[in-house]
């Protein structure tokens, strides 16, 4: 059985926020069908090791728009947001 429906390509948006001791990477995966309906959404927050560039998963969300909320948290709280993550990671 063959399907003729062609979906839109998967979009992956990555934002890196540099810090003094480590960096934060916010990755947003957004996949929609040909009609624009949401099929899959995933926002992941990673802590980047400055020496090895290894990514350590800190937070993950499947709620659409969560990546924007994570970015806003770092813009609003600045160094305090980094300290909260440093304590949990």
C-alpha positions, -999 to +999 in steps of 0.1 A: +000+000+000+014+033-011+005+067+003+006+098-019+004+123+009+036+144+013+042+160+047+062+191+053+097+185+063+106+183+100+118+216+113+146+217+140+154+250+156+184+252+178+193+281+201+225+283+221+227+306+251+264+311+263+272+312+300+304+317+320+308+280+331+286+262+306+262+269+278+225+260+273+212+246+241+174+247+234+163+224+206+128+225+192+115+198+168+083+207+150+067+184+124+035+192+105+015+174+078+008+189+044-023+208+057-003+224+085-016+203+114+008+195+141+020+159+141+049+160+166+065+187+188+094+183+212+114+209+231+146+198+248+170+218+270+206+206+271+236+217+292+267+219+270+300+209+285+326+236+276+355+212+272+339+183+253+308+199+239+288+169+253+251+175+256+234+166+289+196+166+288+182+188+316+145+193+306+121+180+279+086+191+270+060+180+245+038+211+250+038+233+219+055+266+226+076+252+255+109+262+237+098+299+237+090+297+274+125+282+281+142+310+261+120+336+279+131+322+313+168+328+305+161+362+291+141+372+321+162+356+349+197+357+334+223+343+357+197+330+382+183+306+356+218+293+350+224+288+387+191+269+390+202+245+362+237+242+377+222+230+409+200+204+392+226+192+366 
